[in-house]
Amino acid sequence: MDRLLAEIREQPAVLQRLLEEEYSNIQQVAQAIREREVHYALIAARGTSDHAATYAKYLLGARNRLPVALAAPSLYTLYESPPRIRGGLVMGISQSGMSPDIVSVVRDAREQGALTVAITNNPDSRLARVAEHLILCRAGEEKSVAATKTYTAELMAVALLSVALAEDEKALAQLHTVPEAVQSALTLEEQVKGVAELYREMQYCAVVSRGYNYATALEVGLKVKELTYVSATSYSSADFMHGPIATVEEGSPVLLIAPRGKALDDLLHLAEELRARRANLLLISDARDLGRAPTLLQVSPRVEEWLSPMVLVVPGQLFAYHLARAKGLDPQHPRGLRKVTETR
Amino acid sequence: MDRLLAEIREQPAVLQRLLEEEYSNIQQVAQAIREREVHYALIAARGTSDHAATYAKYLLGARNRLPVALAAPSLYTLYESPPRIRGGLVMGISQSGMSPDIVSVVRDAREQGALTVAITNNPDSRLARVAEHLILCRAGEEKSVAATKTYTAELMAVALLSVALAEDEKALAQLHTVPEAVQSALTLEEQVKGVAELYREMQYCAVVSRGYNYATALEVGLKVKELTYVSATSYSSADFMHGPIATVEEGSPVLLIAPRGKALDDLLHLAEELRARRANLLLISDARDLGRAPTLLQVSPRVEEWLSPMVLVVPGQLFAYHLARAKGLDPQHPRGLRKVTETR
């Protein structure tokens, strides 16, 4: 078995470890945040970690009522005119903790006197050193170029922070159901492999979801690009309706991630619309009774919508992996990518 | 001549009118903002207007040092748990002013006591009524489904607000050079038409820029999707390096928007990388001396980088228009789109 597949399968154990070993530290970070008058959060991240930041935008927004801005690192590195931080909490999220532009955002914020938090898998990284507070992902070394276990670990770190900020015991109990739900999603692998075969000739596709799982659409789209070189484009369903739906014609591949919960009606409405246009629809969902089913990866309904991004991304990771295999590509060595991308 | 082309060509006049008729109002809005203790801005927008919001994120960040968050409207409409606004300026940008989710964000913010501003082309819209302050685009009715003149008008409105906030007379003078620069960009039309012919068989492409012109990459990508049904995906060059570049192989079409200024080095570095991969590179640039030139749409170097999004988008609009024509499509009636998309 190759490393990437091993890392995908390691996710339940990684999430369990994070729950057990990091929560008390995260409670202290949350305490420090509560003691400051924080009006909004600014989060800096790139690539996969930027999708964890997108999850944070929805989660901290909906459950902690904290507005979240995603930083534009080029304001720091290219234009050398960073925004003034007043009343802001500044977080950097980076698996490696080595991306210079992400480090710049956090360093500048700390110099301005803002409260800073790093979420990283690397305790010895520049990002870890430059931030006042540190949340560790505890995912173990990730050797594959394509990030998988560090992504779900970053989501879990964000979810733990949200729960700690709200001091919500009931939500904490819900969080503890996630590793088992991820384990259950992994059992779909054989089915995913068969579905991937069907999409072997795919050259481009749209990946669509909404709300908390907009992050999932972004991340599944990126895995598909990195591993299979298919030009995947990710959308929130609302943005998709504002123009890009025009690209859909008979046979156009669309991956729709449709979680149970508040976003479901909208996404099923879109599914109807896509069926009418005879799109080639692949549905990843933990909802039941989906009507006339297109190609469906049915995930067991075990977690609340706000936690489902950690679960629904898993069939997407497996899909990207097996699609690469079906295309005769080596998912271990995506062409032209390195593990650490040093953008400024 | 059809309406869409007429509206594209109308842009210099629209921008000139906005400069002449709206600045004194915008100065009053800026005065109201300066009187409040504003720590950050939250902007709600969809589709094309969301790209104007992205421009605002860079412009207000770099030139006014104001952190900008782009709202997640589903927090209001789906999850019914809007973020708490303290110290925030909330802006809604919408051509029609009719999108219920954008109206929700602004209405909620005003109810919370935040300072609210609407940027819209429709003074009678719900958005115009619900916001405390109103900035009008004065673009005249836009009849085409694909937004063009209202997009550049929204950019100009944002730029005027930035200048008024900074009380920067020199910058105001620079703004007055934009209509002529846009007029000059329009003279490329015959050349664009020839280039579009070369891309007639294109099914997907990447559209890349960085910094202020990340907005241009997003908007050109959307025009290409709406008018030609090509699956275009837009990136900042930094994000592109973090994974999606793996999709580029020999012949892959990439549109690179490379403005003079701080982002240029990075973008030319990417151009080299893309040449090495034998991508099919189309460059839109107002820089000179671009080395071994691929297919190049050379825009006259007339404006500063922060204003170039209003200019460099024009060859992109024309490219999308003429690519649609080359493909035998009707740019006047994109399939499955309406002028006003009512997402909740």
Interface residues (C-beta under 8 A of the other chain):
Chain A: H39 Y40 L42 R46 G47 T48 D50 K57 Y58 G61 A62 R63 R65 L66 P67 V68 A69 L70 A71 A72 P73 S74 L75 L78 Y79 S81 P82 P83 R84 I85 R86 G87 G88 D101 Q203 Y204 C205 A206 R210 G211 L222 K225 E226 Y229 V230 S231 A232 T233 S236 A238 D239 M241 H242 G243 P244 I245 A246 T247 V248 E249 K262 A263 D266 R277 P334 R335 G336 L337 T341 T343 R344
Chain B: H39 Y40 L42 R46 G47 T48 D50 K57 Y58 G61 A62 R63 R65 L66 P67 V68 A69 L70 A71 A72 P73 S74 L75 L78 Y79 S81 P82 P83 R84 I85 R86 G87 G88 D101 Q203 Y204 C205 A206 R210 G211 Y214 L222 K225 E226 Y229 V230 S231 A232 T233 S236 A238 D239 M241 H242 G243 P244 I245 A246 T247 V248 E249 K262 A263 D266 R277 P334 R335 G336 L337 T341 T343 R344
